[in-house]
């Protein structure tokens, strides 16, 4: 049962919960295409808080609430008293009195935990510095849609502690899948999170391996994934990150070492010429626009099941 639970980290759910979220995502896509969307949020008020700018998350989340019959209340950090120093605990207490659920895109993961604790309402993580669960659900929905199965070897090239990658690893660990990560040796997930991922992987038989050589990581992969080198909040270390990650670019040459049916994925926004060559993201193997569209259906799935 997912109703009323938080969706903050995929590690908090078992495999069957995640499968349910995927199944309903496919169902929602079919219902949107046939104009038969259920009004499961009818009469419900859902606040969508954005401490960071957003394109895909903002649009998919607001559309998901409204298409399901709910009332989305979209607020930025500067729209409310957080910008003037009000504690997040106080904001959460107020929201808990007025809305039925909270979706939040935050600078610090701990903010999500405080929103849940002090509002008493279910919270969905729309992105934090630690994880991006709805993005990972979208990615595996896209993989299943393209290949007909989730059991395809995946390679991630870039920052080994990336928030999207953490959610991808959590999903892989739950389902017993295979993921190879090409990253600098000093870029790894937070130790406490990595311990949980390792434990899940050992239980499910998942393979999650780290490589310093991107060519070794992508060899035979069906899915090659990357993310920007400099995320929001990392601007102060941008030059250093670009230097460290300069050999972890997804190029057309790198893609030649993948399987014959391989695809390229990116959560967007992308910086062409940095983490990915233009010929790759705009090429025939790219499926980034399928991912972007599927963000709507996974948001609809999560909101309908959680709120």
C-alpha positions in Angstrom: 0.0 0.0 0.0 1.5 3.3 -1.1 -1.2 5.8 -0.2 0.0 8.3 2.4 3.6 7.2 2.3 6.6 9.5 1.4 8.4 8.9 -1.8 11.7 10.4 -0.8 14.2 7.7 -1.7 13.7 4.5 -3.7 15.6 2.5 -1.1 12.6 2.9 1.2 10.4 0.8 -1.1 10.5 -2.9 -1.9 10.6 -4.2 -5.5 6.9 -4.8 -5.7 6.1 -1.2 -4.7 8.5 0.0 -7.5 6.9 -2.4 -10.0 3.5 -1.0 -9.0 4.8 2.6 -9.7 6.1 1.4 -13.1 2.9 -0.4 -14.0 0.7 2.6 -13.2 3.1 4.8 -15.2 2.4 2.7 -18.3 -1.3 2.7 -17.5 -1.3 6.5 -17.2 0.4 6.9 -20.5 -2.3 4.8 -22.2 -5.0 6.8 -20.4 -3.6 10.1 -21.5 -3.4 9.0 -25.1 -7.0 7.8 -24.9 -8.2 10.8 -22.9 -9.4 8.6 -20.1 -7.4 9.9 -17.2 -8.9 9.1 -13.8 -9.7 12.0 -11.5 -8.0 10.4 -8.5 -6.9 13.7 -7.0 -10.4 15.3 -7.3 -10.8 17.8 -4.4 -7.2 17.5 -3.3 -4.8 20.4 -3.0 -1.1 19.6 -3.7 1.7 22.2 -3.1 4.7 21.9 -5.4 7.7 23.7 -3.8 10.7 24.6 -6.0 13.9 25.8 -4.4 15.7 25.3 -7.7 14.7 26.2 -11.3 13.0 23.4 -13.2 11.6 22.6 -16.7 10.6 18.9 -17.0 9.9 18.4 -13.3 7.9 21.7 -13.0 5.8 21.0 -16.1 5.2 17.3 -15.5 4.3 17.8 -11.8 1.9 20.6 -12.4 0.3 18.9 -15.3 0.1 15.6 -13.4 -1.9 17.2 -10.5 -4.3 19.1 -12.7 -4.9 16.2 -15.1 -5.7 13.9 -12.2 -8.3 16.5 -11.0 -6.3 18.1 -8.2 -5.4 21.7 -7.5 -1.6 22.3 -8.0 -0.2 25.2 -5.9 3.2 26.0 -7.4 5.6 28.1 -5.3 9.2 29.1 -5.6 11.5 29.7 -2.7 11.2 33.5 -3.2 7.4 33.4 -3.2 7.2 32.5 0.5 8.8 33.4 3.8 11.6 30.9 3.5 13.4 33.5 1.5 13.2 35.8 4.6 14.5 33.3 7.0 11.3 31.4 8.2 12.3 27.9 9.3 11.3 25.1 7.0 9.6 23.5 10.1 7.2 26.5 10.4 6.5 26.5 6.6 5.7 22.7 6.8 3.4 23.2 9.8 1.4 25.7 7.8 1.3 23.6 4.6 0.1 20.6 6.7 -3.0 22.6 7.7 -3.9 23.6 4.2 -2.9 20.9 1.6 -3.2 17.2 1.2 0.3 16.5 -0.2 3.7 18.1 -0.9 6.0 17.7 -3.9 9.4 19.4 -3.4 12.5 20.1 -5.4 15.1 21.1 -2.7 18.7 22.2 -2.2 19.2 19.8 0.7 17.8 16.4 1.2 17.1 17.0 4.8 14.5 19.6 3.8 12.3 16.8 2.5 12.5 15.0 5.9 11.5 18.1 7.8 8.6 18.8 5.4 7.3 15.3 6.1 7.9 15.4 9.8 6.4 18.8 10.5 3.5 18.9 8.0 2.2 15.4 8.6 1.5 15.1 4.9 3.0 12.7 2.3 6.0 14.2 0.5 7.3 13.3 -2.9 10.9 14.1 -3.7 11.1 16.1 -7.0 14.9 16.3 -6.7 17.3 16.7 -3.9 21.1 16.8 -3.6 21.0 13.1 -2.7 18.5 11.5 -5.1 15.9 12.0 -7.9 13.5 9.0 -7.6 10.9 10.1 -10.2 13.7 10.5 -12.8 14.9 6.9 -12.2 11.4 5.6 -12.5 11.1 7.5 -15.8 14.4 6.0 -17.0 13.4 2.4 -16.3 10.0 3.0 -17.8 11.7 4.2 -20.9 14.1 1.2 -20.9 11.2 -1.2 -20.6 9.3 0.6 -23.3 12.2 0.4 -25.8 13.6 -3.1 -25.0 10.5 -4.9 -23.6 12.5 -5.8 -20.5 14.4 -4.1 -17.6 17.2 -6.7 -17.8 19.6 -4.7 -20.0 23.2 -3.8 -18.9 23.5 -0.1 -18.1 26.6 2.1 -18.0 26.7 5.5 -16.3 29.5 7.9 -17.3 30.4 10.8 -15.1 30.1 11.7 -11.4 29.8 8.5 -9.3 28.0 10.4 -6.5 25.4 12.0 -8.8 21.9 12.3 -7.4 20.3 10.7 -10.4 22.8 7.9 -10.4 22.0 7.2 -6.7 18.4 6.6 -7.6 19.4 4.5 -10.6 21.6 2.4 -8.3 18.8 2.0 -5.8 16.4 0.7 -8.5 19.1 -1.6 -10.0 19.8 -3.0 -6.5 16.1 -3.7 -5.8 15.6 -5.5 -9.1 18.8 -7.4 -9.4 20.0 -5.6 -12.5 23.5 -4.7 -13.8 25.0 -1.2 -13.7 28.6 -0.2 -14.4 29.8 3.3 -13.4 32.7 5.1 -15.0 33.8 7.9 -12.7 36.9 9.3 -11.0 37.8 7.2 -8.0 37.1 10.0 -5.5 33.5 10.5 -6.7 31.3 8.0 -5.0 27.9 7.9 -3.3 27.6 9.0 0.3 28.9 6.1 2.5 25.6 5.6 4.4 23.6 5.4 1.2 26.2 3.2 -0.5 26.0 0.8 2.4 22.2 0.4 1.9 22.7 0.0 -1.9 25.3 -2.7 -1.3 23.0 -4.6 1.1 20.1 -4.5 -1.4 22.4 -5.6 -4.2 23.7 -8.5 -2.3 20.2 -9.6 -1.5 18.9 -9.3 -5.1 22.0 -10.4 -7.0 22.5 -7.0 -8.6 25.8 -6.1 -10.1 27.0 -2.5 -9.5 30.7 -1.9 -10.4 32.9 1.2 -10.6 35.5 1.8 -13.3 37.9 4.6 -13.9 38.1 3.8 -17.7 34.8 4.7 -19.4 35.6 2.4 -22.3 35.7 -0.6 -20.0 32.4 0.4 -18.3 30.4 0.8 -21.6 31.7 -2.3 -23.3 28.6 -4.3 -24.3 26.2 -1.9 -22.5 22.7 -1.5 -23.9 22.1 1.8 -22.1 24.6 4.6 -21.7 23.6 7.3 -19.3 25.2 10.6 -18.3 24.3 13.8 -16.4 25.7 17.3 -16.3 29.1 17.8 -14.7 28.1 20.9 -12.8 24.7 20.7 -11.1 22.9 23.6 -9.4 24.6 24.5 -6.2 28.0 23.3 -7.5 28.9 26.5 -9.4 31.7 27.3 -7.0 33.6 24.2 -8.0 32.7 24.2 -11.7 36.2 24.6 -13.1 37.6 21.8 -10.8 34.8 19.5 -11.7 35.2 20.1 -15.4 38.9 19.3 -15.1 38.4 16.1 -13.1 35.6 14.8 -15.4 37.1 15.9 -18.7 37.8 12.2 -19.7 34.3 11.1 -18.9 32.5 12.5 -21.9 30.0 10.3 -23.9 31.4 10.6 -27.4 30.5 8.9 -30.7 33.7 6.9 -30.4 32.7 5.7 -26.9 29.3 4.6 -28.1 31.0 2.3 -30.7 32.0 0.0 -27.8 28.4 -0.6 -26.7 26.0 -3.2 -27.9 24.6 -3.0 -31.4 21.1 -2.0 -30.0 22.4 0.5 -27.5 20.7 3.7 -26.6 21.8 7.0 -25.0 20.0 8.5 -22.1 20.3 11.9 -20.3 18.0 13.4 -17.6 18.5 16.9 -19.0 19.3 19.7 -19.2 22.4 18.8 -21.2 25.6 20.8 -22.0 26.6 19.7 -25.5 30.4 19.5 -25.7 30.9 18.8 -22.0 29.3 15.5 -20.7 28.1 14.5 -24.2 28.9 15.2 -27.8 26.2 16.8 -29.9 26.4 13.9 -32.3 25.4 11.5 -29.6 22.5 13.4 -27.9 21.1 14.5 -31.2 21.9 11.2 -32.9 19.9 8.0 -33.8 20.7 6.3 -30.5 19.4 9.1 -28.3 16.2 8.5 -26.4 16.3 11.6 -24.2 13.1 13.0 -25.6 11.2 9.8 -24.8 12.6 10.1 -21.2 11.4 13.7 -21.0 7.9 12.8 -22.1 7.7 9.9 -19.7 8.4 12.3 -16.8 4.7 13.2 -17.0 3.4 9.6 -16.7 5.7 8.7 -13.7 4.6 11.9 -11.9 1.0 10.9 -12.5 1.7 7.4 -11.2 3.4 8.6 -8.1 0.9 11.3 -7.2 -2.1 9.1 -7.8 -0.7 6.3 -5.7 0.9 8.5 -2.9 -1.6 11.4 -2.5 
